[in-house]
Amino acid sequence: MSEPRQRAVPDDAPPAEHLAALESVLMVVDEPVPATQLASVLGLPAGRVTELLGELAAEYRGERGGRARGFELREVGGGWRVYSAPAHADVVGRFVLDGQTARLTQASLETLAVIAYRQPVSRGRIAAIRGVNVDGVVRTLLARGLVEEAGRDGEGGAMLYRTTSYFLERMGLGSLEDLPALAPYLPDMDSIDDLDGELR
């Protein structure tokens, strides 16, 4: 019979200790972590961890009497993670991209936009919208973890693609509903059905 799991942070510990324990975990995560998972690791009630996350987020924004930090705590893609502050995006961008050559091409960005707004969508439909073959670009997006297979089309059996939680994380979005309202400017799918069959 296994021993009951000991609480990582006792319930009666000072609030500062709870905050410090939570911060220590948040500093090592490389993707958003749900509050429930943080609660399990820390051995605290989920409601208490949600309160602590809110307190940390407010503190980092300078709302607790201190100065605003160069980073912030955000809930993105169903979890929490520390990000650099948007006010310093230019500096961080220069640092990250300095000498980097592995940025997405224009073709990749366009294809990713089509998938994001029309998902789940087949390669044939993406190609019909873009007017070019997208096989190589879709493979690149799959390799980078920005899109994933989403089953097969019930009509023709073509593979369908959708964006991943990593896409949401990289875009700083909480969900697909947070995408800018660009969908009305994309072609109506009914108008490209004839081309779809040719380009699958």
Backbone as a chain_set.jsonl record, in Angstrom:
{"seq": "MSEPRQRAVPDDAPPAEHLAALESVLMVVDEPVPATQLASVLGLPAGRVTELLGELAAEYRGERGGRARGFELREVGGGWRVYSAPAHADVVGRFVLDGQTARLTQASLETLAVIAYRQPVSRGRIAAIRGVNVDGVVRTLLARGLVEEAGRDGEGGAMLYRTTSYFLERMGLGSLEDLPALAPYLPDMDSIDDLDGELR", "coords": {"N": [[0.845, -1.19, 0.0], [0.642, 2.133, -0.967], [2.165, 5.146, 0.274], [0.288, 8.057, 1.271], [0.278, 10.872, -0.9], [2.467, 13.484, -0.174], [1.839, 16.874, 0.628], [3.149, 19.381, -1.466], [3.321, 22.044, -0.807], [2.371, 23.134, 2.249], [-1.027, 23.713, 3.332], [-1.255, 25.615, 5.342], [0.944, 27.196, 5.016], [2.747, 30.325, 4.683], [1.292, 32.851, 2.519], [3.211, 33.95, 0.757], [4.996, 31.883, 0.425], [3.485, 30.033, -1.002], [3.146, 31.487, -3.385], [5.823, 31.688, -4.198], [6.475, 28.994, -4.627], [4.766, 28.397, -6.742], [5.73, 30.172, -8.686], [8.274, 29.062, -9.077], [7.729, 26.709, -10.445], [6.475, 27.713, -12.758], [8.609, 28.967, -13.99], [10.013, 26.984, -15.261], [8.486, 25.767, -17.191], [7.775, 25.031, -20.614], [5.591, 25.301, -22.146], [2.139, 26.314, -22.084], [0.559, 25.597, -18.954], [-2.138, 23.923, -17.478], [-4.199, 25.176, -14.785], [-5.172, 23.222, -13.104], [-3.285, 21.177, -13.307], [-1.047, 22.431, -12.22], [-2.012, 22.752, -9.642], [-2.159, 20.089, -8.812], [0.551, 19.334, -8.818], [1.613, 21.089, -6.914], [0.14, 20.385, -4.733], [-2.047, 21.784, -3.814], [-5.376, 23.197, -3.449], [-7.33, 23.527, -6.45], [-8.802, 25.892, -6.804], [-7.443, 27.654, -5.111], [-4.949, 27.803, -6.38], [-5.677, 29.022, -8.781], [-6.406, 31.535, -7.792], [-3.882, 32.381, -6.865], [-2.471, 32.484, -9.279], [-3.782, 34.618, -10.516], [-3.042, 36.643, -8.724], [-0.243, 36.71, -9.088], [-0.134, 37.431, -11.811], [-1.238, 40.011, -11.703], [0.645, 41.245, -10.048], [2.97, 41.129, -11.649], [2.202, 42.862, -13.64], [2.423, 45.229, -12.348], [0.402, 46.08, -10.7], [0.205, 45.869, -7.996], [1.389, 47.788, -6.482], [4.096, 47.684, -6.974], [6.738, 47.911, -9.461], [6.074, 47.549, -12.99], [6.897, 44.532, -14.628], [9.346, 43.082, -16.908], [8.204, 40.943, -17.975], [5.252, 38.876, -18.195], [2.429, 37.107, -16.849], [0.345, 34.925, -18.465], [-2.816, 33.523, -19.459], [-3.102, 31.201, -21.824], [-4.13, 29.252, -24.557], [-5.454, 27.357, -22.951], [-3.889, 27.07, -20.693], [-1.357, 28.261, -18.321], [1.433, 30.478, -18.57], [4.643, 32.087, -18.42], [5.44, 35.013, -20.177], [7.341, 37.262, -22.284], [6.947, 40.794, -21.847], [4.597, 42.602, -23.842], [5.301, 45.266, -24.372], [7.988, 45.263, -24.788], [8.438, 43.914, -27.1], [9.768, 44.503, -29.537], [12.514, 44.621, -28.856], [12.929, 42.044, -27.8], [12.229, 40.555, -30.05], [14.279, 41.308, -31.848], [16.456, 40.188, -30.513], [15.814, 37.412, -30.499], [15.522, 36.834, -33.228], [17.901, 37.58, -34.363], [20.22, 36.787, -36.637], [18.846, 34.476, -37.17], [17.578, 32.089, -39.434], [15.475, 30.484, -39.848], [12.832, 31.319, -40.165], [9.291, 31.411, -40.888], [8.246, 31.157, -44.277], [6.683, 33.405, -46.665], [4.805, 31.949, -48.116], [4.317, 29.846, -46.343], [3.174, 31.235, -44.18], [0.848, 32.245, -45.384], [-0.483, 29.855, -46.021], [-0.797, 28.79, -43.464], [-2.552, 30.685, -42.409], [-4.862, 30.203, -43.953], [-5.49, 27.598, -43.104], [-5.945, 28.092, -40.386], [-8.262, 29.7, -40.427], [-10.115, 28.213, -41.875], [-10.304, 25.652, -40.896], [-11.466, 22.305, -40.024], [-9.491, 21.528, -42.876], [-8.788, 20.433, -46.223], [-5.774, 19.659, -48.13], [-6.254, 20.067, -50.822], [-8.306, 21.965, -50.856], [-7.0, 24.086, -49.607], [-5.013, 24.587, -51.502], [-6.664, 25.367, -53.611], [-7.647, 27.788, -52.694], [-5.258, 29.267, -52.403], [-4.171, 29.011, -54.907], [-1.952, 27.611, -55.712], [0.191, 24.676, -55.533], [0.35, 23.107, -52.376], [1.633, 21.108, -50.995], [4.352, 20.766, -50.049], [4.584, 22.949, -48.326], [2.612, 22.413, -46.393], [3.741, 20.122, -45.293], [5.973, 21.267, -44.067], [4.74, 22.898, -42.115], [3.523, 20.918, -40.589], [5.824, 19.6, -39.64], [6.866, 21.559, -38.008], [5.06, 21.597, -36.006], [2.858, 23.263, -36.006], [0.505, 22.735, -37.318], [-1.803, 19.939, -37.548], [-2.873, 16.597, -38.396], [-6.343, 16.004, -38.92], [-8.157, 13.922, -39.217], [-10.186, 12.395, -41.863], [-11.77, 13.656, -44.821], [-15.225, 13.235, -45.197], [-16.414, 12.995, -47.693], [-14.537, 12.742, -49.994], [-12.414, 11.461, -48.817], [-10.048, 12.82, -48.364], [-7.172, 13.929, -46.502], [-7.599, 15.932, -43.635], [-6.681, 19.066, -42.149], [-5.735, 20.894, -39.196], [-5.083, 23.615, -36.905], [-2.726, 23.559, -34.142], [-2.404, 23.304, -30.507], [0.034, 24.392, -29.984], [0.281, 26.262, -32.012], [-1.642, 28.142, -31.114], [-0.354, 28.924, -28.783], [2.058, 30.065, -29.781], [1.004, 32.182, -31.207], [-0.089, 33.623, -29.208], [-2.732, 33.325, -28.383], [-5.83, 32.639, -26.727], [-7.818, 30.988, -27.628], [-9.283, 29.757, -30.726], [-11.307, 31.519, -31.245], [-10.244, 33.96, -30.689], [-8.909, 34.817, -32.91], [-8.196, 37.372, -35.32], [-10.852, 39.049, -37.088], [-10.85, 37.997, -39.973], [-11.869, 36.118, -41.638], [-14.217, 36.7, -43.259], [-13.086, 37.823, -45.529], [-11.9, 35.845, -46.955], [-12.158, 33.513, -49.719], [-15.377, 32.098, -50.509], [-16.105, 28.778, -49.674], [-17.85, 27.28, -51.257], [-17.552, 28.348, -53.735], [-15.23, 27.338, -54.72], [-15.346, 24.648, -55.012], [-15.319, 23.229, -57.432], [-12.658, 23.399, -58.262], [-11.441, 22.07, -56.277], [-11.498, 19.193, -56.478], [-9.718, 18.809, -58.591], [-7.268, 19.565, -57.547], [-6.64, 17.981, -55.37]], "CA": [[0.0, 0.0, 0.0], [1.514, 3.293, -1.1], [1.968, 6.246, 1.214], [-0.414, 9.172, 0.651], [1.182, 11.877, -1.439], [2.641, 14.619, 0.724], [1.621, 18.174, -0.01], [4.384, 20.087, -1.781], [3.245, 23.277, -0.031], [1.282, 22.965, 3.218], [-2.118, 24.685, 3.256], [-1.078, 26.691, 6.318], [2.171, 27.945, 4.741], [2.473, 31.734, 4.367], [0.957, 33.07, 1.099], [4.423, 34.203, -0.032], [5.59, 30.582, 0.094], [2.659, 29.489, -2.084], [3.487, 32.227, -4.604], [7.185, 31.32, -4.603], [6.442, 27.635, -5.168], [4.12, 28.464, -8.051], [6.683, 30.816, -9.595], [9.383, 28.158, -9.396], [7.257, 25.787, -11.481], [6.216, 28.467, -13.985], [9.873, 29.353, -14.618], [10.631, 25.88, -15.998], [7.603, 25.209, -18.206], [8.007, 25.552, -21.965], [4.3, 25.434, -22.798], [1.128, 26.656, -21.069], [0.183, 24.51, -18.056], [-3.447, 24.173, -16.856], [-4.192, 25.434, -13.345], [-5.41, 21.958, -12.401], [-2.012, 20.448, -13.243], [-0.223, 23.134, -11.246], [-2.569, 22.434, -8.328], [-1.769, 18.722, -8.498], [1.986, 19.318, -8.522], [1.872, 21.823, -5.675], [-0.639, 19.828, -3.638], [-2.966, 22.825, -3.336], [-6.67, 23.167, -4.136], [-7.309, 24.207, -7.748], [-9.286, 27.256, -6.625], [-6.37, 28.465, -4.51], [-3.929, 28.028, -7.403], [-6.225, 30.022, -9.701], [-6.255, 32.832, -7.108], [-2.462, 32.725, -6.864], [-2.097, 32.866, -10.648], [-4.296, 35.971, -10.699], [-2.208, 37.55, -7.929], [1.05, 36.85, -9.766], [-0.332, 38.184, -13.053], [-1.418, 41.417, -11.321], [1.931, 41.733, -9.533], [3.884, 41.326, -12.77], [1.757, 44.05, -14.382], [2.66, 46.412, -11.527], [-0.858, 46.509, -10.091], [0.265, 45.64, -6.543], [2.241, 48.804, -5.883], [5.474, 47.585, -7.46], [6.926, 48.305, -10.859], [5.739, 46.545, -14.003], [8.057, 43.708, -14.984], [9.597, 42.871, -18.327], [7.505, 39.716, -18.342], [3.898, 38.796, -17.664], [1.837, 35.781, -16.749], [-0.883, 34.925, -19.267], [-3.534, 32.27, -19.714], [-3.118, 31.041, -23.277], [-4.269, 27.869, -25.013], [-5.932, 26.485, -21.89], [-2.931, 26.952, -19.601], [-0.646, 29.465, -17.873], [2.864, 30.508, -18.856], [5.278, 33.401, -18.359], [5.842, 35.534, -21.489], [7.916, 38.599, -22.231], [5.912, 41.825, -21.917], [4.424, 43.136, -25.196], [5.957, 46.569, -24.516], [9.384, 45.044, -25.178], [8.423, 42.948, -28.207], [10.789, 44.835, -30.54], [13.83, 44.231, -28.351], [12.958, 40.58, -27.722], [12.229, 40.07, -31.425], [15.626, 41.465, -32.403], [17.335, 39.212, -29.87], [15.475, 36.054, -30.928], [15.674, 36.648, -34.67], [19.23, 37.993, -34.801], [20.954, 35.702, -37.272], [18.025, 33.275, -37.371], [17.13, 31.977, -40.821], [14.422, 29.482, -39.932], [11.503, 31.902, -40.05], [8.33, 30.918, -41.873], [8.185, 31.892, -45.532], [5.39, 34.012, -46.96], [3.902, 30.855, -48.515], [3.923, 29.131, -45.128], [2.265, 32.094, -43.411], [-0.441, 32.279, -46.078], [-1.109, 28.538, -45.855], [-1.192, 28.696, -42.059], [-3.741, 31.529, -42.241], [-6.0, 29.496, -44.545], [-5.838, 26.495, -42.212], [-6.483, 28.64, -39.133], [-9.607, 30.238, -40.602], [-11.023, 27.282, -42.548], [-10.121, 24.297, -40.371], [-10.482, 21.438, -40.678], [-9.486, 21.772, -44.317], [-7.894, 19.535, -46.972], [-4.741, 20.325, -48.928], [-6.86, 20.496, -52.079], [-9.029, 23.229, -50.639], [-5.994, 25.125, -49.349], [-4.409, 24.889, -52.8], [-7.64, 26.098, -54.419], [-7.689, 29.167, -52.183], [-3.995, 29.944, -52.655], [-3.866, 28.969, -56.334], [-0.69, 26.904, -55.942], [0.326, 23.422, -54.803], [0.792, 23.418, -51.008], [2.094, 19.887, -50.34], [5.6, 21.008, -49.323], [4.338, 23.919, -47.253], [1.885, 21.716, -45.336], [4.714, 19.254, -44.614], [6.776, 22.142, -43.204], [3.914, 23.296, -40.972], [3.39, 19.711, -39.761], [7.112, 19.357, -38.992], [7.064, 22.581, -36.975], [4.064, 21.428, -34.959], [1.843, 24.324, -36.05], [-0.742, 22.108, -37.763], [-1.839, 18.5, -37.348], [-3.936, 15.907, -39.124], [-7.62, 16.065, -38.194], [-9.053, 12.928, -39.793], [-10.386, 12.434, -43.31], [-13.008, 14.23, -45.35], [-16.218, 12.189, -45.4], [-16.797, 12.892, -49.106], [-13.52, 12.158, -50.859], [-11.375, 10.77, -48.063], [-8.813, 13.601, -48.276], [-6.738, 14.241, -45.15], [-7.936, 17.273, -43.184], [-5.676, 19.652, -41.269], [-6.17, 21.939, -38.279], [-3.981, 24.165, -36.128], [-2.451, 22.877, -32.881], [-2.316, 24.167, -29.326], [1.305, 25.109, -30.117], [-0.048, 27.433, -32.834], [-2.279, 29.121, -30.222], [0.676, 29.435, -27.882], [2.976, 30.944, -30.52], [0.263, 33.384, -31.611], [-0.55, 34.316, -28.015], [-4.191, 33.275, -28.387], [-6.451, 31.733, -25.784], [-8.589, 30.031, -28.412], [-9.445, 30.189, -32.118], [-12.238, 32.647, -31.268], [-9.469, 35.189, -30.544], [-8.313, 35.209, -34.196], [-8.802, 38.585, -35.901], [-11.986, 38.754, -37.978], [-10.426, 38.05, -41.383], [-12.547, 35.073, -42.393], [-15.118, 37.186, -44.301], [-12.343, 38.234, -46.716], [-11.435, 34.667, -47.68], [-13.164, 33.031, -50.671], [-16.407, 31.167, -50.044], [-15.728, 27.425, -50.06], [-18.725, 26.778, -52.315], [-17.114, 28.871, -55.027], [-14.017, 26.668, -55.194], [-15.529, 23.192, -54.989], [-14.93, 22.646, -58.716], [-11.209, 23.287, -58.312], [-11.016, 21.18, -55.181], [-11.262, 17.856, -56.98], [-8.565, 18.796, -59.48], [-6.023, 19.844, -56.85], [-6.41, 17.072, -54.248]], "C": [[0.88, 1.238, 0.0], [1.148, 4.36, -0.078], [1.163, 7.35, 0.533], [0.576, 10.25, 0.228], [1.245, 13.089, -0.514], [2.44, 15.921, -0.039], [2.964, 18.856, -0.249], [4.468, 21.382, -0.982], [2.094, 23.122, 0.944], [0.23, 24.057, 3.076], [-1.897, 25.874, 4.177], [0.221, 27.465, 6.125], [1.81, 29.394, 4.435], [2.182, 31.896, 2.878], [2.184, 33.29, 0.216], [5.089, 32.894, -0.441], [4.81, 29.9, -1.026], [3.03, 30.153, -3.412], [4.865, 31.822, -5.111], [7.217, 29.927, -5.212], [5.83, 27.623, -6.559], [5.054, 29.089, -9.075], [7.785, 29.858, -10.016], [8.981, 27.151, -10.469], [7.074, 26.521, -12.801], [7.503, 28.841, -14.717], [10.492, 28.229, -15.448], [9.731, 25.288, -17.079], [7.897, 25.826, -19.561], [6.73, 25.584, -22.795], [3.263, 25.722, -21.716], [0.682, 25.428, -20.27], [-1.166, 24.839, -17.417], [-3.321, 24.361, -15.343], [-4.385, 24.139, -12.559], [-4.127, 21.138, -12.277], [-1.073, 21.097, -12.236], [-0.69, 22.809, -9.829], [-2.148, 21.035, -7.889], [-0.307, 18.644, -8.086], [2.281, 19.974, -7.178], [1.131, 21.247, -4.474], [-1.566, 20.839, -3.006], [-4.304, 22.685, -4.045], [-6.623, 23.99, -5.426], [-7.781, 25.652, -7.633], [-8.23, 28.176, -6.058], [-5.296, 28.779, -5.546], [-4.406, 29.059, -8.416], [-6.12, 31.419, -9.098], [-4.799, 33.298, -7.147], [-1.99, 33.167, -8.25], [-2.562, 34.287, -10.945], [-3.46, 36.993, -9.95], [-0.859, 37.786, -8.606], [0.923, 37.694, -11.025], [-0.464, 39.673, -12.746], [-0.108, 42.015, -10.821], [2.901, 42.028, -10.669], [3.502, 42.547, -13.61], [1.966, 45.341, -13.593], [1.425, 46.92, -10.819], [-0.865, 46.35, -8.575], [1.206, 46.631, -5.871], [3.687, 48.753, -6.327], [5.568, 48.056, -8.904], [6.493, 47.179, -11.785], [7.021, 45.817, -14.391], [8.23, 43.648, -16.5], [8.968, 41.591, -18.827], [6.122, 39.757, -17.723], [3.425, 37.36, -17.661], [0.505, 35.822, -17.472], [-1.483, 33.542, -19.319], [-3.736, 32.177, -21.215], [-3.269, 29.563, -23.611], [-4.658, 26.902, -23.912], [-4.97, 26.299, -20.733], [-2.249, 28.27, -19.308], [0.843, 29.342, -18.167], [3.362, 31.936, -18.732], [5.756, 33.772, -19.763], [6.544, 36.871, -21.302], [6.8, 39.619, -22.434], [5.816, 42.382, -23.333], [5.135, 44.465, -25.428], [7.397, 46.428, -24.999], [9.51, 44.068, -26.342], [9.51, 43.227, -29.241], [12.17, 44.359, -30.104], [13.958, 42.714, -28.319], [13.01, 39.986, -29.126], [13.595, 40.177, -32.068], [16.579, 40.435, -31.821], [17.099, 37.804, -30.417], [15.804, 35.829, -32.398], [17.05, 37.023, -35.194], [19.997, 36.792, -35.347], [20.136, 34.452, -37.534], [17.5, 33.243, -38.804], [15.929, 31.052, -40.965], [13.024, 30.066, -39.757], [10.587, 31.33, -41.124], [8.36, 31.796, -43.119], [6.8, 32.516, -45.698], [4.367, 32.943, -47.337], [3.415, 30.08, -47.292], [2.932, 29.934, -44.306], [0.881, 32.145, -44.054], [-1.197, 30.961, -45.895], [-1.6, 28.356, -44.427], [-2.45, 29.52, -41.796], [-4.983, 30.834, -42.789], [-6.452, 28.366, -43.619], [-6.501, 27.028, -40.944], [-7.933, 29.078, -39.289], [-10.607, 29.251, -41.2], [-10.979, 25.867, -41.995], [-11.417, 23.634, -39.924], [-10.609, 21.559, -42.193], [-8.472, 20.855, -44.991], [-6.846, 20.341, -47.725], [-5.311, 20.839, -50.245], [-7.586, 21.819, -51.941], [-8.059, 24.379, -50.354], [-5.373, 25.562, -50.667], [-5.359, 25.688, -53.681], [-7.729, 27.55, -53.978], [-6.417, 29.914, -52.568], [-3.628, 29.959, -54.128], [-2.549, 28.299, -56.667], [-0.704, 25.595, -55.161], [0.919, 23.723, -53.42], [1.36, 22.202, -50.282], [3.343, 20.117, -49.486], [5.407, 21.932, -48.141], [3.611, 23.252, -46.092], [2.828, 20.783, -44.577], [5.58, 20.065, -43.651], [6.006, 22.526, -41.952], [3.688, 22.119, -40.026], [4.674, 19.472, -38.968], [7.365, 20.346, -37.865], [6.016, 22.511, -35.87], [2.984, 22.486, -34.928], [0.492, 23.807, -36.526], [-0.642, 20.606, -37.522], [-2.956, 17.899, -38.181], [-5.187, 15.857, -38.263], [-8.624, 15.079, -38.781], [-9.204, 13.1, -41.292], [-11.734, 13.026, -43.665], [-13.979, 13.086, -45.639], [-16.584, 11.986, -46.853], [-15.747, 12.163, -49.928], [-12.415, 11.423, -50.142], [-10.064, 11.521, -47.962], [-8.476, 13.887, -46.819], [-7.083, 15.688, -44.84], [-6.875, 17.754, -42.193], [-6.301, 20.742, -40.405], [-4.938, 22.467, -37.544], [-3.883, 23.435, -34.789], [-2.494, 23.852, -31.705], [-1.001, 24.951, -29.345], [1.118, 26.364, -30.977], [-0.66, 28.519, -31.961], [-1.242, 29.76, -29.311], [1.581, 30.436, -28.589], [2.308, 32.247, -30.946], [-0.23, 34.178, -30.413], [-2.065, 34.372, -27.907], [-4.704, 32.297, -27.339], [-7.227, 30.642, -26.484], [-8.712, 30.567, -29.831], [-10.409, 31.362, -32.232], [-11.511, 33.983, -31.154], [-8.782, 35.615, -31.84], [-8.96, 36.495, -34.69], [-9.867, 38.204, -36.924], [-11.602, 38.943, -39.443], [-11.191, 37.072, -42.256], [-13.483, 35.608, -43.472], [-14.402, 37.571, -45.601], [-11.787, 37.064, -47.511], [-12.524, 34.179, -48.627], [-14.144, 32.078, -50.032], [-16.054, 29.777, -50.549], [-16.592, 26.876, -51.185], [-18.23, 27.2, -53.695], [-15.876, 28.161, -55.559], [-14.147, 25.144, -55.201], [-15.101, 22.545, -56.291], [-13.424, 22.438, -58.813], [-10.675, 22.272, -57.312], [-10.642, 19.792, -55.691], [-10.007, 17.766, -57.834], [-7.246, 18.873, -58.702], [-5.761, 18.924, -55.666], [-5.231, 16.158, -54.522]], "O": [[1.756, 1.387, 0.852], [0.006, 4.467, 0.369], [1.33, 7.569, -0.667], [1.573, 10.504, 0.904], [0.219, 13.645, -0.123], [2.825, 16.044, -1.202], [3.812, 18.907, 0.642], [5.545, 21.775, -0.534], [0.946, 22.991, 0.518], [0.555, 25.196, 2.739], [-2.288, 26.997, 3.861], [0.575, 28.296, 6.961], [0.701, 29.673, 3.979], [2.746, 31.174, 2.055], [2.201, 32.866, -0.94], [5.677, 32.801, -1.518], [5.4, 29.263, -1.899], [3.204, 29.481, -4.429], [5.058, 31.634, -6.313], [7.908, 29.699, -6.205], [6.313, 26.925, -7.451], [5.163, 28.602, -10.2], [8.186, 29.842, -11.18], [9.8, 26.78, -11.309], [7.471, 26.016, -13.851], [7.491, 29.014, -15.935], [11.392, 28.478, -16.25], [10.161, 24.398, -17.813], [8.23, 27.007, -19.65], [6.767, 25.859, -23.994], [3.49, 25.405, -20.548], [0.457, 24.357, -20.835], [-1.328, 25.928, -16.867], [-2.444, 23.777, -14.706], [-3.826, 23.978, -11.474], [-3.905, 20.479, -11.26], [-0.384, 20.405, -11.486], [0.125, 22.615, -8.927], [-1.818, 20.822, -6.722], [0.035, 17.967, -7.116], [3.096, 19.478, -6.4], [1.449, 21.574, -3.33], [-1.846, 20.773, -1.809], [-4.366, 22.112, -5.133], [-5.958, 25.024, -5.485], [-7.23, 26.539, -8.284], [-8.121, 29.335, -6.461], [-4.785, 29.898, -5.587], [-3.616, 29.888, -8.867], [-5.787, 32.377, -9.796], [-4.519, 34.463, -7.426], [-1.207, 34.109, -8.377], [-1.831, 35.07, -11.552], [-3.193, 38.08, -10.463], [-0.388, 38.92, -8.689], [1.754, 38.564, -11.286], [0.121, 40.506, -13.438], [0.213, 43.162, -11.134], [3.578, 43.055, -10.659], [4.362, 43.187, -14.215], [1.713, 46.43, -14.11], [1.392, 48.07, -10.381], [-1.865, 46.674, -7.934], [1.759, 46.343, -4.809], [4.438, 49.696, -6.077], [4.594, 48.537, -9.483], [6.536, 46.005, -11.417], [8.092, 46.418, -14.472], [7.376, 44.101, -17.262], [9.176, 41.196, -19.975], [5.849, 40.568, -16.838], [3.953, 36.51, -18.378], [-0.362, 36.635, -17.152], [-0.786, 32.53, -19.239], [-4.458, 32.981, -21.804], [-2.605, 28.718, -23.01], [-4.239, 25.745, -23.93], [-5.206, 25.454, -19.87], [-2.521, 29.278, -19.96], [1.437, 28.272, -18.038], [2.599, 32.885, -18.916], [6.386, 32.97, -20.452], [6.364, 37.536, -20.282], [5.816, 39.337, -23.119], [6.844, 42.615, -23.969], [5.532, 44.764, -26.554], [7.962, 47.368, -25.557], [10.565, 43.466, -26.544], [10.112, 42.293, -29.77], [12.906, 43.764, -30.891], [14.967, 42.16, -28.754], [13.744, 39.028, -29.371], [14.034, 39.256, -32.756], [17.409, 39.873, -32.536], [18.044, 37.091, -30.754], [16.303, 34.769, -32.774], [17.336, 36.8, -36.371], [20.374, 35.892, -34.596], [20.658, 33.469, -38.061], [17.032, 34.257, -39.322], [15.422, 30.856, -42.069], [12.127, 29.387, -39.256], [11.054, 30.826, -42.146], [8.482, 33.018, -43.03], [5.868, 32.192, -44.963], [3.206, 33.015, -46.933], [2.246, 29.703, -47.214], [1.958, 29.385, -43.79], [-0.135, 32.094, -43.361], [-2.403, 30.957, -45.646], [-2.69, 27.83, -44.202], [-3.32, 29.094, -41.037], [-6.041, 30.871, -42.161], [-7.646, 28.194, -43.378], [-7.501, 26.479, -40.483], [-8.748, 28.857, -38.393], [-11.816, 29.429, -41.049], [-11.572, 24.964, -42.585], [-12.354, 24.309, -39.499], [-11.714, 21.679, -42.722], [-7.431, 20.535, -44.416], [-7.002, 21.543, -47.936], [-4.917, 21.899, -50.732], [-7.488, 22.687, -52.808], [-8.272, 25.505, -50.803], [-5.221, 26.756, -50.924], [-4.93, 26.579, -54.414], [-7.871, 28.445, -54.812], [-6.48, 31.062, -53.008], [-2.861, 30.817, -54.566], [-2.073, 28.406, -57.797], [-1.506, 25.418, -54.243], [1.87, 24.495, -53.302], [1.553, 22.254, -49.067], [3.383, 19.707, -48.326], [5.994, 21.727, -47.079], [3.948, 23.491, -44.933], [2.73, 20.663, -43.356], [5.887, 19.607, -42.55], [6.552, 22.485, -40.849], [3.662, 22.294, -38.807], [4.627, 19.178, -37.773], [8.01, 20.006, -36.874], [6.075, 23.275, -34.907], [2.264, 22.606, -33.936], [-0.547, 24.369, -36.182], [0.445, 20.066, -37.319], [-3.87, 18.599, -38.617], [-5.115, 15.691, -37.046], [-9.818, 15.373, -38.835], [-8.456, 13.848, -41.922], [-12.704, 12.914, -42.916], [-13.602, 12.087, -46.252], [-17.028, 10.899, -47.221], [-16.016, 11.103, -50.492], [-11.558, 10.818, -50.786], [-9.062, 10.952, -47.529], [-9.371, 14.067, -45.993], [-6.887, 16.571, -45.675], [-6.254, 16.955, -41.492], [-7.249, 21.416, -40.807], [-3.879, 21.839, -37.561], [-4.83, 22.778, -34.357], [-2.607, 25.064, -31.889], [-0.924, 26.046, -28.789], [1.72, 27.402, -30.706], [-0.261, 29.681, -32.043], [-1.245, 30.972, -29.093], [1.845, 31.52, -28.069], [2.96, 33.288, -31.036], [-0.736, 35.288, -30.574], [-2.621, 35.346, -27.401], [-4.092, 31.258, -27.093], [-7.295, 29.51, -26.006], [-8.299, 31.691, -30.114], [-10.348, 32.121, -33.199], [-12.079, 35.026, -31.479], [-8.138, 36.663, -31.876], [-10.16, 36.691, -34.495], [-9.781, 37.149, -37.551], [-11.984, 39.93, -40.072], [-11.167, 37.183, -43.482], [-13.544, 35.005, -44.544], [-15.032, 37.64, -46.656], [-11.263, 37.25, -48.61], [-13.706, 34.407, -48.366], [-13.79, 31.332, -49.119], [-15.737, 29.61, -51.727], [-16.112, 26.08, -51.992], [-18.454, 26.51, -54.69], [-15.503, 28.352, -56.716], [-13.155, 24.437, -55.378], [-14.575, 21.433, -56.281], [-12.959, 21.442, -59.368], [-9.6, 21.699, -57.489], [-9.573, 19.279, -55.363], [-9.308, 16.753, -57.803], [-6.233, 18.322, -59.133], [-4.733, 19.076, -55.007], [-4.889, 15.323, -53.684]]}, "num_chains": 1, "name": "protein.A"}
